[in-house]
Amino acid sequence: MSVQQLDEQQSGWGILSELPGDPMIWVLIFSELAVFGLLLGAFAVARAVNPAVFAAGQELLDPPLAAVNTLVLVTSGWAAARAALAARQHAVAACRLWLTLAIGLGGTFVAIKLAEYAGEIAAGAGLETSTFFTLYFLLTGFHLLHVVLGMVMLGVVLRGAKPLAVETVTSFWHMVDLVWIAMFPIIYLVH
């Protein structure tokens, strides 16, 4: 598909056609942001209703480890942005290198999160321990699934390194970053 054909196809999308990547990814991104927003809203309301339970739950969390994980995921987002830039410049080898780094850092995020879960479970936390842990595991687990999905998507576009495909998947990956940046302080820091 030529650039002109792509422009004509996307012109019917209005403001979505101005965003990077395929406009359909933005429908997915906005939908996912709405779901995460509702879950974080439920978390905030539940905390307001029962602050003691949430304070006790937070005592079992490891904020420094979660902060390291935040840096890992944000760095992965930076690598994905570099991959998108390389793809636009038709620097296929550089694009693949940046995508590989983004995927590797995503895998590091997953490993750290699973280690964090193991520590929390060993300390006696589970889905049914309290409202805090029900919502905590739901929110962070849902996010973790998005990280894994994003890694798979990055891997799929790695082979071809086509600019539109890389930009589309990178947009999704940045949504995953953004959600974690919002979740980290709400879950780990706010009392």
N, C-alpha and C positions, 0 to 999 in steps of 0.2 A: 504494500500500500504506500503510495507516495505521500509526501508531507501535505500536498494540496488536498488529496482525497481525505486524509485524516482530519485536516482542518475543516473541510466541508461536513464530514460525519459528525464532528464534535460541536459544530456551530449551533446545533439544536439543543445543546445542553445548557445554554445560558451561562450563568456565573460559574458553573462546574467546569466548563470548558477552559476557564482561565486558570484552574488549579493544575499542578503538575500531575502527570500520569493520565491514565484512562479515567474519564469521568465516573464510570461505574464504581471504581475503588472508593470514591468519595461518598457514594451512597452507603457502601459498607462501613466506611470510617465513621460517618455521622451516626449510623445506626449503633455501632459498637460504643461510641462515645456516650450515646444516650443510655445504653444499658449500664455501662460503668458508672455514669453519673447517678442513675437510680440506685445502684448498689451502694455507692459511697454515701448517697443521701440517707439510705436506710441505716447504714453504719453510724452516721452522725446522729440520727434520731434515736437509735437504740442506745448510743452512748449518753445522750442527754437524759434518757429515761432511767438508765441504770449506771451511773458513773462509777460506782464502786466495783462492779463486775468488770468493766472495761479497764479500770486502773489495775486491777489484779491480773487481768489477762496480759496487759502490756508489760507487766513485770517479768513475764516469761519470755518476752521477745528479746532479740539481740539487735538494737538499733545500729551499733557500729558495723556489724556484718551487713545489715540492710543498706547502710550508707555506701559501703564498698560495692555492693551489688548495683546500687544506683549509678555509681561512677562507671562500672563495667557496662551497663546497658546504655548509658549516654555516650560512652566512647564507641560502642557498637553503632549507635545512630550516626555518629560523626563519620565512621568508616563507610556506612551505607551512603551517606551524602557524598562522600568522596567517590564512591563507585558510580553514583548517578552522574556526577560531573565528568568522570572519565568516560562513561558510556556516551554522553552527549558529544564528547570530543573524539569519539570513535577510537579510544585507546583501550582496546579489548583486554589486553594483558593486565593493564593497571586496574581496569574495572573488575576483572576476576580476582585480582589480589585483594582489593578493598572488600569485595563481597565475601571472600573467604575469611578475612579478618572479622567482618561483621558477624558472620555465622559462628566463628570460633568464640567470639566474645558473648554471643547469645548462648552458646553452649556453656560457657563459664557461668553466666547468670543462672542457668538452669541448675548446674551442679551446686552452686552456692545456695540456691533456694532449697534444693532437696536436702542439703546438709543442715540448713536452718530448720526445715520441717522435722528432720530426724531428731535434732536436739529438743525441739518443742514437744514432740511425741514422747521422747524419753523422759521429759520432765512431767509427763502426765496430761498434756494437752491433746484434745481430740475434737472431732466435729461436735460431739454432744457434751463437751465439758462445760460450756457456757455459751451464752448468746455471743459474747465477744469472739470465741474461737469458731463458732459456727460461721459467723460473718467473715472472720479473718481467713479461714481456709477456703470459703466460697470465693471471696474477692481475689485473694492471691493465687488460688488454684486456677480460676478463670483467666487471670492475667498470664499465668504460666503456660496455659494452653495456647494463648495468643502468641507468646514468645516462640513456642515450638512450631506453631503454624507459620509464623513469620520466617523462622529459620528454613523451613521447608520451601517456602515461596522464594526466599533469597537463593536457595540452592537450585531451584528450577530455572530462574533467570540467569544464573551464573554461566551456564553453558553457552547460551546465545549472546549474552551481554548486549542485547538490543536496547537502545536508549529509552523507548517508551515503556518497555517491560520493566527495566531496572528502575525507572522513575516511578512507575506505578507501585511496585513492591516496596520501594524505599518509602513512599508515602505511608503505606500501611505500617512499616517498621517504625516510622516516627510517631504514629499514633500509639503504638505499643510503649514507646519511650514516654510520651506525654502522659499516658495513663499512669505509668509507674511513678513519674515525678509528682503527680497529684496524690497517689496512694501512699507513698512513703511518709510524708509528714502526717497525713490524717491517721494512718494506722500506728505508726511508730513513735511519733513525737508529740502530738496534740493530746493533752490530758483533760 
